[in-house]
């Protein structure tokens, strides 16, 4: 089995268990403990612009930007890595309905 680099997942389209589009991978959520990185899940959506500014779930934007960045993140969904059932060359398949995916990673944990 070939090892994947995290960057290879970015931009890949994701389909749910019924074959419907769930978005594309915009970001990867990882945990780093004692020198080991573990993939927790994927942030799906149209764009991860707000997250790339550093405003993910752990950093609150200042008041003037809060609503704008929330609006930019409105289409984001989070899928737990354990719900990924296949990583193919042209898509990632998940074993859940895309409509049931939470908007934020902390809602899934």
MOPAC internal coordinates of N, CA, C and O (Angstrom, degrees):
PM7 1SCF
backbone

  N    0.0000 0     0.00 0     0.00 0    0    0    0
  C    1.4567 1     0.00 0     0.00 0    1    0    0
  C    1.5260 1   109.35 1     0.00 0    2    1    0
  O    1.2310 1   120.48 1   -48.69 1    3    2    1
  N    1.3129 1   116.69 1   131.31 1    3    2    1
  C    1.4574 1   122.81 1  -179.30 1    5    3    2
  C    1.5248 1   110.07 1   -79.27 1    6    5    3
  O    1.2310 1   120.71 1   -42.57 1    7    6    5
  N    1.3269 1   116.25 1   137.43 1    7    6    5
  C    1.4614 1   121.31 1   175.28 1    9    7    6
  C    1.5178 1   109.20 1   -80.49 1   10    9    7
  O    1.2310 1   121.02 1   -42.39 1   11   10    9
  N    1.3200 1   115.65 1   137.61 1   11   10    9
  C    1.4599 1   121.30 1   178.61 1   13   11   10
  C    1.5144 1   110.28 1   -96.62 1   14   13   11
  O    1.2310 1   121.18 1   -33.63 1   15   14   13
  N    1.2918 1   115.35 1   146.37 1   15   14   13
  C    1.4611 1   121.24 1   169.89 1   17   15   14
  C    1.5211 1   106.48 1   -92.67 1   18   17   15
  O    1.2310 1   120.75 1   -36.63 1   19   18   17
  N    1.3108 1   116.17 1   143.37 1   19   18   17
  C    1.4577 1   120.40 1  -176.96 1   21   19   18
  C    1.5252 1   111.80 1   -54.58 1   22   21   19
  O    1.2310 1   120.19 1   139.70 1   23   22   21
  N    1.3248 1   117.24 1   -40.30 1   23   22   21
  C    1.4568 1   120.74 1  -178.96 1   25   23   22
  C    1.5169 1   114.04 1   -61.14 1   26   25   23
  O    1.2310 1   120.20 1   157.72 1   27   26   25
  N    1.3238 1   117.23 1   -22.28 1   27   26   25
  C    1.4578 1   120.49 1   178.75 1   29   27   26
  C    1.5189 1   112.28 1   -70.17 1   30   29   27
  O    1.2310 1   120.24 1   160.57 1   31   30   29
  N    1.3267 1   117.16 1   -19.43 1   31   30   29
  C    1.4555 1   120.99 1  -179.34 1   33   31   30
  C    1.5250 1   112.72 1   -85.89 1   34   33   31
  O    1.2310 1   120.40 1   155.74 1   35   34   33
  N    1.3185 1   116.84 1   -24.26 1   35   34   33
  C    1.4633 1   120.58 1  -177.20 1   37   35   34
  C    1.5286 1   111.11 1   -63.26 1   38   37   35
  O    1.2310 1   121.11 1   -49.18 1   39   38   37
  N    1.3234 1   115.48 1   130.82 1   39   38   37
  C    1.4601 1   121.29 1   178.91 1   41   39   38
  C    1.5180 1   114.99 1    86.27 1   42   41   39
  O    1.2310 1   119.82 1   171.04 1   43   42   41
  N    1.3312 1   117.95 1    -8.96 1   43   42   41
  C    1.4615 1   120.78 1  -179.15 1   45   43   42
  C    1.5301 1   108.95 1   -73.85 1   46   45   43
  O    1.2310 1   120.69 1   -43.43 1   47   46   45
  N    1.3276 1   116.29 1   136.57 1   47   46   45
  C    1.4630 1   119.55 1  -179.81 1   49   47   46
  C    1.5270 1   109.76 1   -73.97 1   50   49   47
  O    1.2310 1   121.43 1   -29.24 1   51   50   49
  N    1.3293 1   114.86 1   150.76 1   51   50   49
  C    1.4618 1   122.03 1  -177.47 1   53   51   50
  C    1.5157 1   108.43 1  -121.56 1   54   53   51
  O    1.2310 1   120.95 1   -46.22 1   55   54   53
  N    1.3345 1   115.79 1   133.78 1   55   54   53
  C    1.4648 1   120.98 1   176.33 1   57   55   54
  C    1.5216 1   108.59 1  -119.62 1   58   57   55
  O    1.2310 1   121.32 1   -34.32 1   59   58   57
  N    1.3437 1   115.08 1   145.68 1   59   58   57
  C    1.4543 1   119.40 1  -178.51 1   61   59   58
  C    1.5179 1   111.06 1   -86.28 1   62   61   59
  O    1.2310 1   120.65 1     5.45 1   63   62   61
  N    1.3217 1   116.36 1  -174.55 1   63   62   61
  C    1.4728 1   120.95 1  -174.58 1   65   63   62
  C    1.5228 1   113.47 1   -62.93 1   66   65   63
  O    1.2310 1   120.46 1   159.54 1   67   66   65
  N    1.3498 1   116.72 1   -20.46 1   67   66   65
  C    1.4555 1   120.96 1   178.55 1   69   67   66
  C    1.5269 1   112.66 1   -97.72 1   70   69   67
  O    1.2310 1   120.43 1  -173.61 1   71   70   69
  N    1.3331 1   116.79 1     6.39 1   71   70   69
  C    1.4593 1   121.43 1   179.14 1   73   71   70
  C    1.5160 1   114.36 1    83.18 1   74   73   71
  O    1.2310 1   120.03 1  -171.14 1   75   74   73
  N    1.3410 1   117.54 1     8.86 1   75   74   73
  C    1.4676 1   120.89 1   179.68 1   77   75   74
  C    1.5237 1   110.39 1   -86.50 1   78   77   75
  O    1.2310 1   121.18 1   -33.08 1   79   78   77
  N    1.3216 1   115.35 1   146.92 1   79   78   77
  C    1.4698 1   121.79 1   178.07 1   81   79   78
  C    1.5246 1   110.29 1   -62.31 1   82   81   79
  O    1.2310 1   120.65 1   -47.44 1   83   82   81
  N    1.3282 1   116.35 1   132.56 1   83   82   81
  C    1.4632 1   121.48 1   177.20 1   85   83   82
  C    1.5211 1   110.88 1  -112.97 1   86   85   83
  O    1.2310 1   119.82 1   178.15 1   87   86   85
  N    1.3328 1   117.94 1    -1.85 1   87   86   85
  C    1.4606 1   122.59 1  -177.21 1   89   87   86
  C    1.5146 1   109.31 1   119.86 1   90   89   87
  O    1.2310 1   121.32 1    14.51 1   91   90   89
  N    1.3125 1   115.07 1  -165.49 1   91   90   89
  C    1.4644 1   119.87 1   175.35 1   93   91   90
  C    1.5247 1   107.85 1  -127.18 1   94   93   91
  O    1.2310 1   120.93 1   -20.78 1   95   94   93
  N    1.3152 1   115.83 1   159.22 1   95   94   93
  C    1.4633 1   120.69 1  -177.77 1   97   95   94
  C    1.5236 1   108.80 1   -71.16 1   98   97   95
  O    1.2310 1   121.05 1   -60.78 1   99   98   97
  N    1.3259 1   115.60 1   119.22 1   99   98   97
  C    1.4593 1   122.14 1   179.78 1  101   99   98
  C    1.5235 1   112.21 1  -104.62 1  102  101   99
  O    1.2310 1   120.82 1   153.88 1  103  102  101
  N    1.3233 1   116.04 1   -26.12 1  103  102  101
  C    1.4638 1   120.12 1  -178.48 1  105  103  102
  C    1.5161 1   108.58 1  -158.77 1  106  105  103
  O    1.2310 1   121.07 1   -18.10 1  107  106  105
  N    1.3249 1   115.55 1   161.90 1  107  106  105
  C    1.4623 1   122.25 1   179.46 1  109  107  106
  C    1.5143 1   107.23 1  -124.32 1  110  109  107
  O    1.2310 1   120.52 1   -51.01 1  111  110  109
  N    1.3266 1   116.61 1   128.99 1  111  110  109
  C    1.4623 1   121.90 1   179.40 1  113  111  110
  C    1.5274 1   107.54 1   -96.73 1  114  113  111
  O    1.2310 1   120.87 1   -57.22 1  115  114  113
  N    1.3333 1   115.94 1   122.78 1  115  114  113
  C    1.4610 1   120.78 1  -179.11 1  117  115  114
  C    1.5281 1   109.94 1  -127.20 1  118  117  115
  O    1.2310 1   121.75 1   -21.00 1  119  118  117
  N    1.3235 1   114.25 1   159.00 1  119  118  117
  C    1.4631 1   121.37 1   173.05 1  121  119  118
  C    1.5245 1   106.16 1  -117.11 1  122  121  119
  O    1.2310 1   120.66 1   -41.43 1  123  122  121
  N    1.3249 1   116.34 1   138.57 1  123  122  121
  C    1.4603 1   121.97 1   178.41 1  125  123  122
  C    1.5163 1   108.20 1  -118.88 1  126  125  123
  O    1.2310 1   120.95 1   -65.54 1  127  126  125
  N    1.3262 1   115.79 1   114.46 1  127  126  125
  C    1.4612 1   121.57 1   178.60 1  129  127  126
  C    1.5199 1   109.33 1  -137.11 1  130  129  127
  O    1.2310 1   121.52 1   -54.63 1  131  130  129
  N    1.2989 1   114.69 1   125.37 1  131  130  129
  C    1.4643 1   121.60 1   175.33 1  133  131  130
  C    1.5258 1   112.46 1    51.19 1  134  133  131
  O    1.2310 1   120.91 1  -135.82 1  135  134  133
  N    1.3202 1   115.87 1    44.18 1  135  134  133
  C    1.4536 1   120.84 1   176.12 1  137  135  134
  C    1.5150 1   115.33 1    80.14 1  138  137  135
  O    1.2310 1   119.92 1  -176.04 1  139  138  137
  N    1.3313 1   117.75 1     3.96 1  139  138  137
  C    1.4550 1   121.39 1  -178.85 1  141  139  138
  C    1.5263 1   109.50 1  -114.35 1  142  141  139
  O    1.2310 1   120.60 1   -49.86 1  143  142  141
  N    1.3234 1   116.45 1   130.14 1  143  142  141
  C    1.4589 1   122.31 1   176.59 1  145  143  142
  C    1.5230 1   108.72 1   -99.60 1  146  145  143
  O    1.2310 1   120.67 1   -48.47 1  147  146  145
  N    1.3188 1   116.32 1   131.53 1  147  146  145
  C    1.4536 1   122.34 1   178.99 1  149  147  146
  C    1.5218 1   108.73 1  -124.64 1  150  149  147
  O    1.2310 1   120.31 1   -52.29 1  151  150  149
  N    1.3215 1   117.02 1   127.71 1  151  150  149
  C    1.4647 1   121.22 1   177.49 1  153  151  150
  C    1.5252 1   107.85 1   -75.84 1  154  153  151
  O    1.2310 1   120.93 1   -56.16 1  155  154  153
  N    1.3288 1   115.83 1   123.84 1  155  154  153
  C    1.4653 1   121.68 1   177.61 1  157  155  154
  C    1.5218 1   111.77 1   -94.49 1  158  157  155
  O    1.2310 1   120.74 1   144.42 1  159  158  157
  N    1.3386 1   116.20 1   -35.58 1  159  158  157
  C    1.4484 1   118.63 1  -178.51 1  161  159  158
  C    1.5161 1   112.51 1   178.54 1  162  161  159
  O    1.2310 1   121.77 1     4.67 1  163  162  161
  N    1.3161 1   114.23 1  -175.33 1  163  162  161
  C    1.4629 1   121.80 1  -176.98 1  165  163  162
  C    1.5195 1   110.15 1  -124.47 1  166  165  163
  O    1.2310 1   120.72 1   -39.61 1  167  166  165
  N    1.3184 1   116.23 1   140.39 1  167  166  165
  C    1.4625 1   122.03 1   172.68 1  169  167  166
  C    1.5154 1   106.52 1   -95.72 1  170  169  167
  O    1.2310 1   121.11 1   -58.24 1  171  170  169
  N    1.3306 1   115.47 1   121.76 1  171  170  169
  C    1.4498 1   121.55 1  -178.20 1  173  171  170
  C    1.5136 1   109.44 1  -107.10 1  174  173  171
  O    1.2310 1   120.56 1   -26.49 1  175  174  173
  N    1.3069 1   116.54 1   153.51 1  175  174  173
  C    1.4533 1   119.67 1   175.97 1  177  175  174
  C    1.5029 1   111.64 1   163.94 1  178  177  175
  O    1.2310 1   121.89 1    18.49 1  179  178  177
  N    1.3128 1   113.99 1  -161.51 1  179  178  177
  C    1.4542 1   121.19 1   179.61 1  181  179  178
  C    1.5205 1   111.05 1   -94.68 1  182  181  179
  O    1.2310 1   121.00 1   146.27 1  183  182  181
  N    1.3387 1   115.69 1   -33.73 1  183  182  181
  C    1.4567 1   121.18 1  -177.35 1  185  183  182
  C    1.5132 1   108.67 1  -156.85 1  186  185  183
  O    1.2310 1   120.56 1   -32.12 1  187  186  185
  N    1.3070 1   116.53 1   147.88 1  187  186  185
  C    1.4658 1   120.66 1   177.63 1  189  187  186
  C    1.5149 1   109.73 1  -115.74 1  190  189  187
  O    1.2310 1   120.68 1  -145.58 1  191  190  189
  N    1.3175 1   116.30 1    34.42 1  191  190  189
  C    1.4543 1   120.99 1  -176.23 1  193  191  190
  C    1.5224 1   111.89 1   -55.99 1  194  193  191
  O    1.2310 1   119.48 1   132.60 1  195  194  193
  N    1.3085 1   118.59 1   -47.40 1  195  194  193
  C    1.4725 1   121.16 1  -179.05 1  197  195  194
  C    1.5192 1   110.35 1   -63.08 1  198  197  195
  O    1.2310 1   120.42 1   136.98 1  199  198  197
  N    1.3243 1   116.81 1   -43.02 1  199  198  197
  C    1.4567 1   120.17 1   178.97 1  201  199  198
  C    1.5175 1   112.40 1   -64.18 1  202  201  199
  O    1.2310 1   120.65 1   146.41 1  203  202  201
  N    1.3088 1   116.36 1   -33.59 1  203  202  201
  C    1.4653 1   119.55 1   179.49 1  205  203  202
  C    1.5202 1   111.78 1   -73.79 1  206  205  203
  O    1.2310 1   120.20 1   160.79 1  207  206  205
  N    1.3338 1   117.23 1   -19.21 1  207  206  205
  C    1.4638 1   120.84 1   172.34 1  209  207  206
  C    1.5243 1   110.04 1   -78.33 1  210  209  207
  O    1.2310 1   120.59 1   174.31 1  211  210  209
  N    1.3282 1   116.47 1    -5.69 1  211  210  209
  C    1.4574 1   120.46 1   179.90 1  213  211  210
  C    1.5085 1   113.68 1    96.89 1  214  213  211
  O    1.2310 1   120.01 1  -174.01 1  215  214  213
  N    1.3328 1   117.58 1     5.99 1  215  214  213
  C    1.4534 1   120.50 1  -178.55 1  217  215  214
  C    1.5155 1   110.27 1   -99.99 1  218  217  215
  O    1.2310 1   121.36 1  -106.25 1  219  218  217
  N    1.3059 1   115.00 1    73.75 1  219  218  217
  C    1.4557 1   121.13 1   174.71 1  221  219  218
  C    1.5087 1   108.60 1   -93.49 1  222  221  219
  O    1.2310 1   120.56 1    29.76 1  223  222  221
  N    1.3102 1   116.53 1  -150.24 1  223  222  221
  C    1.4542 1   120.37 1  -177.84 1  225  223  222
  C    1.5109 1   113.68 1   -77.88 1  226  225  223
  O    1.2310 1   119.50 1   166.27 1  227  226  225
  N    1.3119 1   118.57 1   -13.73 1  227  226  225
  C    1.4584 1   119.72 1  -175.94 1  229  227  226
  C    1.5218 1   113.40 1  -102.85 1  230  229  227
  O    1.2310 1   119.77 1   174.33 1  231  230  229
  N    1.3323 1   118.05 1    -5.67 1  231  230  229
  C    1.4593 1   121.14 1  -177.85 1  233  231  230
  C    1.5154 1   108.88 1  -128.39 1  234  233  231
  O    1.2310 1   120.69 1   -60.63 1  235  234  233
  N    1.3086 1   116.29 1   119.37 1  235  234  233
  C    1.4573 1   121.42 1   179.34 1  237  235  234
  C    1.5233 1   110.18 1   -86.67 1  238  237  235
  O    1.2310 1   119.72 1   -50.25 1  239  238  237
  N    1.3144 1   118.13 1   129.75 1  239  238  237
  C    1.4651 1   120.30 1   176.87 1  241  239  238
  C    1.5267 1   110.45 1   -72.69 1  242  241  239
  O    1.2310 1   121.14 1   -21.41 1  243  242  241
  N    1.2986 1   115.42 1   158.59 1  243  242  241
  C    1.4610 1   119.52 1   176.02 1  245  243  242
  C    1.5257 1   109.12 1   -65.19 1  246  245  243
  O    1.2310 1   120.52 1   -22.70 1  247  246  245
  N    1.3094 1   116.61 1   157.30 1  247  246  245
  C    1.4610 1   122.62 1  -173.02 1  249  247  246
  C    1.5263 1   114.38 1   -50.29 1  250  249  247
  O    1.2310 1   118.18 1   133.52 1  251  250  249
  N    1.3370 1   121.07 1   -46.48 1  251  250  249
  C    1.4702 1   118.53 1  -177.97 1  253  251  250
  C    1.5283 1   113.14 1   -61.76 1  254  253  251
  O    1.2310 1   119.64 1   153.97 1  255  254  253
  N    1.2995 1   118.28 1   -26.03 1  255  254  253
  C    1.4661 1   121.62 1  -175.56 1  257  255  254
  C    1.5234 1   113.17 1   -98.68 1  258  257  255
  O    1.2310 1   119.87 1   167.38 1  259  258  257
  N    1.3138 1   117.86 1   -12.62 1  259  258  257
  C    1.4601 1   121.36 1  -172.88 1  261  259  258
  C    1.5338 1   112.49 1   -56.06 1  262  261  259
  O    1.2310 1   120.14 1   130.94 1  263  262  261
  N    1.3151 1   117.33 1   -49.06 1  263  262  261
  C    1.4647 1   119.92 1  -177.40 1  265  263  262
  C    1.5197 1   112.07 1   -69.95 1  266  265  263
  O    1.2310 1   120.15 1   140.48 1  267  266  265
  N    1.3122 1   117.31 1   -39.52 1  267  266  265
  C    1.4613 1   120.43 1   178.51 1  269  267  266
  C    1.5259 1   110.96 1   -62.99 1  270  269  267
  O    1.2310 1   120.26 1   132.74 1  271  270  269
  N    1.3261 1   117.11 1   -47.26 1  271  270  269
  C    1.4599 1   119.80 1  -178.91 1  273  271  270
  C    1.5225 1   111.34 1   -68.48 1  274  273  271
  O    1.2310 1   120.03 1   145.71 1  275  274  273
  N    1.3218 1   117.55 1   -34.29 1  275  274  273
  C    1.4642 1   120.13 1   174.03 1  277  275  274
  C    1.5175 1   111.38 1   -63.10 1  278  277  275
  O    1.2310 1   120.99 1   139.72 1  279  278  277
  N    1.3330 1   115.71 1   -40.28 1  279  278  277
  C    1.4592 1   120.34 1   177.63 1  281  279  278
  C    1.5236 1   110.74 1   -64.52 1  282  281  279
  O    1.2310 1   120.09 1   139.81 1  283  282  281
  N    1.3317 1   117.43 1   -40.19 1  283  282  281
  C    1.4625 1   120.99 1   178.75 1  285  283  282
  C    1.5321 1   111.61 1   -63.69 1  286  285  283
  O    1.2310 1   120.43 1   151.83 1  287  286  285
  N    1.3366 1   116.79 1   -28.17 1  287  286  285
  C    1.4648 1   121.23 1  -176.99 1  289  287  286
  C    1.5282 1   112.91 1   -96.72 1  290  289  287
  O    1.2310 1   119.50 1  -171.77 1  291  290  289
  N    1.3139 1   118.55 1     8.23 1  291  290  289
  C    1.4631 1   121.84 1  -171.95 1  293  291  290
  C    1.5276 1   113.91 1   -62.84 1  294  293  291
  O    1.2310 1   119.36 1   154.36 1  295  294  293
  N    1.3094 1   118.82 1   -25.64 1  295  294  293
  C    1.4584 1   120.97 1  -178.34 1  297  295  294
  C    1.5310 1   113.13 1   -95.19 1  298  297  295
  O    1.2310 1   120.42 1   177.94 1  299  298  297
  N    1.3154 1   116.80 1    -2.06 1  299  298  297
  C    1.4712 1   119.35 1  -178.01 1  301  299  298
  C    1.5219 1   111.27 1   -68.19 1  302  301  299
  O    1.2310 1   121.65 1   -35.47 1  303  302  301
  N    1.3166 1   114.45 1   144.53 1  303  302  301
  C    1.4607 1   122.84 1   173.07 1  305  303  302
  C    1.5157 1   107.11 1  -136.37 1  306  305  303
  O    1.2310 1   121.18 1   -23.91 1  307  306  305
  N    1.3135 1   115.34 1   156.09 1  307  306  305
  C    1.4605 1   120.26 1  -179.14 1  309  307  306
  C    1.5231 1   109.02 1  -119.93 1  310  309  307
  O    1.2310 1   120.91 1   -45.60 1  311  310  309
  N    1.3223 1   115.87 1   134.40 1  311  310  309
  C    1.4608 1   120.71 1   175.25 1  313  311  310
  C    1.5255 1   108.32 1  -122.84 1  314  313  311
  O    1.2310 1   120.97 1   -50.60 1  315  314  313
  N    1.3314 1   115.75 1   129.40 1  315  314  313
  C    1.4658 1   120.50 1   177.64 1  317  315  314
  C    1.5297 1   109.19 1   -67.14 1  318  317  315
  O    1.2310 1   120.98 1   -35.52 1  319  318  317
  N    1.3104 1   115.73 1   144.48 1  319  318  317
  C    1.4613 1   120.35 1  -179.46 1  321  319  318
  C    1.5244 1   111.02 1   -58.80 1  322  321  319
  O    1.2310 1   120.28 1   146.08 1  323  322  321
  N    1.3298 1   117.07 1   -33.92 1  323  322  321
  C    1.4678 1   119.59 1  -179.46 1  325  323  322
  C    1.5353 1   111.94 1   -67.42 1  326  325  323
  O    1.2310 1   119.64 1   164.44 1  327  326  325
  N    1.3359 1   118.29 1   -15.56 1  327  326  325
  C    1.4633 1   121.76 1   176.53 1  329  327  326
  C    1.5259 1   112.71 1   -89.12 1  330  329  327
  O    1.2310 1   120.23 1   175.35 1  331  330  329
  N    1.3295 1   117.17 1    -4.65 1  331  330  329
  C    1.4679 1   121.37 1   175.13 1  333  331  330
  C    1.5234 1   106.85 1   -79.17 1  334  333  331
  O    1.2310 1   120.84 1   -58.28 1  335  334  333
  N    1.3351 1   115.99 1   121.72 1  335  334  333
  C    1.4628 1   118.59 1  -177.82 1  337  335  334
  C    1.5226 1   112.87 1  -104.24 1  338  337  335
  O    1.2310 1   120.11 1   159.50 1  339  338  337
  N    1.3425 1   117.39 1   -20.50 1  339  338  337
  C    1.4674 1   119.56 1   179.03 1  341  339  338
  C    1.5216 1   110.02 1  -157.52 1  342  341  339
  O    1.2310 1   121.45 1   -41.15 1  343  342  341
  N    1.3174 1   114.84 1   138.85 1  343  342  341
  C    1.4628 1   121.51 1   172.45 1  345  343  342
  C    1.5235 1   105.51 1  -115.30 1  346  345  343
  O    1.2310 1   121.18 1   -71.80 1  347  346  345
  N    1.3109 1   115.34 1   108.20 1  347  346  345
  C    1.4593 1   121.84 1  -178.50 1  349  347  346
  C    1.5245 1   109.12 1  -105.43 1  350  349  347
  O    1.2310 1   121.01 1    -8.01 1  351  350  349
  N    1.2991 1   115.67 1   171.99 1  351  350  349
  C    1.4597 1   120.48 1  -178.58 1  353  351  350
  C    1.5267 1   112.51 1   -61.38 1  354  353  351
  O    1.2310 1   120.61 1   142.47 1  355  354  353
  N    1.3345 1   116.44 1   -37.53 1  355  354  353
  C    1.4646 1   120.53 1  -174.84 1  357  355  354
  C    1.5272 1   114.76 1  -109.17 1  358  357  355
  O    1.2310 1   119.52 1   177.30 1  359  358  357
  N    1.3377 1   118.53 1    -2.70 1  359  358  357
  C    1.4630 1   120.61 1  -176.96 1  361  359  358
  C    1.5364 1   110.70 1  -166.12 1  362  361  359
  O    1.2310 1   122.21 1   -16.87 1  363  362  361
  N    1.3196 1   113.37 1   163.13 1  363  362  361
  C    1.4581 1   121.78 1   171.67 1  365  363  362
  C    1.5149 1   106.52 1  -115.56 1  366  365  363
  O    1.2310 1   120.53 1   -47.48 1  367  366  365
  N    1.3153 1   116.59 1   132.52 1  367  366  365
  C    1.4598 1   120.84 1  -179.08 1  369  367  366
  C    1.5247 1   108.93 1  -106.41 1  370  369  367
  O    1.2310 1   121.53 1   -45.43 1  371  370  369
  N    1.3418 1   114.67 1   134.57 1  371  370  369
  C    1.4614 1   119.56 1   177.84 1  373  371  370
  C    1.5260 1   108.76 1  -116.15 1  374  373  371
  O    1.2310 1   120.68 1   -29.32 1  375  374  373
  N    1.3132 1   116.30 1   150.68 1  375  374  373
  C    1.4587 1   121.89 1  -175.46 1  377  375  374
  C    1.5103 1   114.56 1   -93.29 1  378  377  375
  O    1.2310 1   120.16 1  -159.52 1  379  378  377
  N    1.3146 1   117.30 1    20.48 1  379  378  377
  C    1.4589 1   121.82 1   179.30 1  381  379  378
  C    1.5273 1   109.19 1  -129.57 1  382  381  379
  O    1.2310 1   120.67 1   -17.33 1  383  382  381
  N    1.3246 1   116.32 1   162.67 1  383  382  381
  C    1.4556 1   122.28 1   175.72 1  385  383  382
  C    1.5209 1   109.04 1   -74.99 1  386  385  383
  O    1.2310 1   119.90 1   -48.80 1  387  386  385
  N    1.3230 1   117.80 1   131.20 1  387  386  385
  C    1.4608 1   120.14 1  -176.45 1  389  387  386
  C    1.5273 1   112.56 1   -62.22 1  390  389  387
  O    1.2310 1   119.78 1   154.51 1  391  390  389
  N    1.3196 1   118.03 1   -25.49 1  391  390  389
  C    1.4550 1   121.50 1   178.41 1  393  391  390
  C    1.5221 1   113.37 1   -68.90 1  394  393  391
  O    1.2310 1   120.37 1   161.46 1  395  394  393
  N    1.3178 1   116.89 1   -18.54 1  395  394  393
  C    1.4683 1   120.42 1  -179.17 1  397  395  394
  C    1.5314 1   112.99 1   -93.37 1  398  397  395
  O    1.2310 1   120.04 1   178.82 1  399  398  397
  N    1.3227 1   117.53 1    -1.18 1  399  398  397
  C    1.4601 1   120.42 1  -177.16 1  401  399  398
  C    1.5311 1   111.03 1   -73.55 1  402  401  399
  O    1.2310 1   120.41 1   -44.39 1  403  402  401
  N    1.3336 1   116.83 1   135.61 1  403  402  401
  C    1.4721 1   119.62 1   177.51 1  405  403  402
  C    1.5236 1   111.67 1   -71.21 1  406  405  403
  O    1.2310 1   121.03 1   -20.02 1  407  406  405
  N    1.3250 1   115.64 1   159.98 1  407  406  405
  C    1.4583 1   121.17 1   179.77 1  409  407  406
  C    1.5191 1   112.44 1   -79.59 1  410  409  407
  O    1.2310 1   119.54 1   151.96 1  411  410  409
  N    1.2845 1   118.48 1   -28.04 1  411  410  409
  C    1.4644 1   121.68 1  -175.40 1  413  411  410
  C    1.5176 1   109.70 1  -128.04 1  414  413  411
  O    1.2310 1   120.82 1   -31.24 1  415  414  413
  N    1.3398 1   116.03 1   148.76 1  415  414  413
  C    1.4628 1   119.70 1  -176.47 1  417  415  414
  C    1.5208 1   110.91 1   -65.40 1  418  417  415
  O    1.2310 1   118.78 1   146.43 1  419  418  417
  N    1.3340 1   119.93 1   -33.57 1  419  418  417
  C    1.4647 1   120.05 1  -177.57 1  421  419  418
  C    1.5234 1   111.33 1   -71.50 1  422  421  419
  O    1.2310 1   119.34 1   161.01 1  423  422  421
  N    1.3348 1   118.86 1   -18.99 1  423  422  421
  C    1.4540 1   121.07 1   175.36 1  425  423  422
  C    1.5255 1   111.12 1   -71.66 1  426  425  423
  O    1.2310 1   120.49 1   159.20 1  427  426  425
  N    1.3140 1   116.66 1   -20.80 1  427  426  425
  C    1.4696 1   121.28 1  -177.25 1  429  427  426
  C    1.5253 1   111.88 1   -92.91 1  430  429  427
  O    1.2310 1   120.02 1   170.84 1  431  430  429
  N    1.3363 1   117.57 1    -9.16 1  431  430  429
  C    1.4772 1   120.22 1  -177.17 1  433  431  430
  C    1.5001 1   112.30 1  -114.05 1  434  433  431
  O    1.2310 1   120.10 1   180.00 1  435  434  433

